Amino acid sequence: MDFLPEIEIPNMWEVLERYHHSGFHFLNIALAGDLTSVETTVRYISRQQNKIKDLGNKFIVVKKAEDIFKAKQQNKLALGFWFQRSTPLANDINLRKK
């Protein structure tokens, strides 16, 4: 699912809740793409993580596979983040978090 900063998605968080209520326990979300600069990527990820933290009773950010099982046990939706191509990292994979 694409939630790119260049595309306004009305009721984005309600869409995620509908997936959860439909029986999904994990959803991959593209947070940046070819048109997204490194600066925009960093700001956007930070905003989305803060929103998820505010909605902590509904969502879990996946950092490892066990987080998906944890979300299912807690009746939450696990969210994984990914990028479309490497432009959001200025085409430098070494910018990833270690």
Secondary structure, DSSP 8 states (H G I E B T S, - for coil): -B--TTS--TTHHHHHHHHHHTT--EEEEEEE-TT--HHHHHHHHHHHHHHHHHTTTTEEE-SSTHHHHHHHHTT-EEEEEEESSSGGGTT-GGGS--
